Amino acid sequence: MSKFTLVTLILFFTFFRCSAFDPTFGKIHPFSFQIVSPLSAASKIGGVVEIRIGGSSFNIGFINYTGAYQGKQYKLEYQKYFKTTHRNEYFWYAKALGGDAKYVSDKLSIIGDKSKTEIGPIDYYAVGAGVGRKFNFNHIAILINAGLKYATLPKELSDENREDFRVFYATGPGSIFDLNCRIGYQF
């Protein structure tokens, strides 16, 4: 069974089994499709599927990075909503990430890297947690979150290559500060 088929079956099963109204939290849309960080589309683009069950949601996401650390990132995220109104919802989240990154020095020439170096792709894994806020406008949702993330690169990476990946932790897929904005359609 392909991954797409499995995700589709999970979505439809959840859709028909979940109630679209929870008296504790008001009107809840059980599904949302979101665009990840539309303001930074020059260096990354991706999407998230959110499956909402009462005061919790489960998110499956994908981001394609095109900056200095090009590659793909996959994530699983859990959000727990608290202090909720019909319009605004606050949540805490925890997530696990994984993907690959390829260092391309041409993208960092603006900060003085003229080496024309390419390294990778190199697999990495990360975990993160933080808080966020969701603004609901009927079927449109805007989510913002702030948190911290810890990413790890392979131990067998040479010291020289590790030096090239130093900015990996300041920007891009391994960024320590986890700041995001998502815009989505919920139904």
C-alpha positions in Angstrom: 0.0 0.0 0.0 1.5 3.4 -1.0 2.0 6.2 1.5 -0.5 8.4 -0.4 -3.2 5.7 -0.2 -2.6 5.2 3.5 -2.8 8.9 4.3 -6.0 9.2 2.2 -7.6 6.3 4.0 -6.7 7.9 7.4 -8.1 11.2 6.4 -11.4 9.8 5.1 -11.8 7.5 8.2 -11.1 10.4 10.5 -13.5 12.7 8.6 -16.4 10.3 8.8 -15.7 9.3 12.4 -15.1 12.8 13.9 -17.8 15.1 15.0 -17.5 18.6 13.5 -18.9 20.1 16.7 -17.4 19.7 20.2 -19.4 21.5 22.9 -16.2 22.2 24.9 -14.4 24.0 22.2 -17.1 25.4 19.9 -17.1 24.8 16.2 -14.2 22.8 15.2 -13.1 22.0 11.6 -11.7 18.5 11.7 -9.4 19.0 8.6 -7.1 21.7 7.5 -4.6 22.0 4.6 -2.0 24.6 5.2 0.9 26.3 3.3 4.0 26.5 5.4 5.7 29.9 5.9 4.4 31.7 2.8 6.5 34.8 3.6 9.7 32.7 3.1 8.7 31.0 -0.1 12.0 32.1 -1.7 13.9 29.6 0.3 11.3 27.0 1.3 7.8 25.8 0.4 5.7 23.1 1.8 2.4 22.0 3.3 0.8 20.5 6.3 -2.3 18.3 6.7 -4.0 18.9 10.1 -6.4 16.3 11.6 -8.3 17.8 14.5 -10.0 15.6 17.2 -11.5 17.7 19.9 -8.8 19.8 21.7 -5.9 18.0 19.9 -4.6 17.9 16.4 -2.1 15.7 14.5 -0.1 17.3 11.7 1.8 15.6 8.9 4.0 18.0 6.9 6.6 18.3 4.1 8.9 21.2 3.3 11.2 21.5 0.3 14.2 23.8 1.1 15.9 25.6 -1.7 18.4 27.8 0.2 22.0 27.1 1.3 20.9 23.8 2.8 18.7 22.3 0.0 16.7 19.3 0.7 13.4 17.8 2.0 12.0 17.7 5.5 9.2 15.5 6.8 7.5 16.2 10.1 5.0 14.7 12.5 3.5 17.2 15.0 1.1 17.0 17.9 -0.8 20.2 19.0 -2.8 20.5 22.3 -5.2 23.4 22.3 -5.9 25.4 25.5 -7.6 28.7 26.2 -9.8 28.5 23.2 -12.5 30.8 21.8 -14.3 30.5 18.4 -11.9 33.1 16.9 -8.6 32.5 18.7 -7.0 29.3 19.9 -3.7 28.9 21.8 -1.8 25.6 21.7 1.5 23.9 22.7 3.1 21.6 20.3 5.8 18.9 20.1 7.2 17.6 16.9 9.6 15.1 15.3 11.4 16.0 12.1 13.7 14.3 9.6 15.1 14.9 6.2 18.2 15.5 4.1 20.2 18.7 3.5 22.8 19.5 0.9 25.1 22.4 1.5 25.5 24.7 -1.5 27.9 27.5 -0.8 26.7 29.6 -3.8 23.6 30.5 -1.8 25.8 32.0 1.0 28.0 34.2 -1.2 26.1 37.2 0.3 27.9 36.6 3.6 31.3 36.0 2.0 31.4 32.2 1.1 33.0 32.1 -2.3 34.2 28.4 -2.1 31.8 26.9 -4.6 31.4 23.9 -2.3 28.7 21.3 -2.3 28.3 18.7 0.4 25.7 16.1 0.8 22.9 15.3 0.9 23.2 14.5 4.6 20.4 13.0 6.7 19.4 14.7 9.9 16.8 14.3 12.6 15.3 16.9 15.0 12.8 17.4 17.7 11.1 20.6 18.8 8.5 22.1 21.1 6.8 25.4 21.7 3.6 27.4 21.8 1.4 29.0 19.2 -1.8 30.7 18.3 -4.4 29.9 15.7 -6.7 32.6 14.2 -9.9 31.2 12.8 -11.8 33.1 10.1 -14.5 30.6 9.2 -12.7 28.3 6.7 -9.5 30.2 6.7 -6.9 29.7 9.5 -3.6 31.5 10.3 -1.2 29.7 12.7 1.9 31.2 14.2 4.2 29.4 16.6 7.5 30.0 18.4 9.6 27.3 20.0 13.0 25.6 20.1 14.3 22.8 18.0 17.3 20.4 18.4 18.7 18.9 15.3 21.5 16.4 15.0 23.8 15.6 12.1 25.6 12.2 11.5 28.5 11.5 13.8 30.7 10.4 10.8 30.6 13.9 9.3 34.1 15.2 9.0 35.2 18.3 11.0 35.7 20.3 7.8 32.2 19.4 6.6 30.8 20.1 10.0 32.2 23.6 9.8 30.3 24.2 6.5 27.1 23.1 8.3 27.6 25.7 11.1 24.9 28.0 9.6 22.6 25.0 9.4 21.7 25.6 13.1 21.0 29.4 12.6 18.8 29.2 9.5 17.1 26.5 7.4 16.1 23.1 8.4 18.2 22.8 11.6 17.4 26.2 13.0 17.4 26.3 16.8 14.6 28.9 16.9 11.5 27.3 15.5 9.4 30.3 14.2 6.7 29.5 11.7 3.6 30.9 10.1 1.0 28.8 8.2 -2.0 29.8 6.3 -4.7 27.2 5.6 -8.1 26.2 4.5 -10.1 24.2 7.0 -13.3 22.2 6.5 
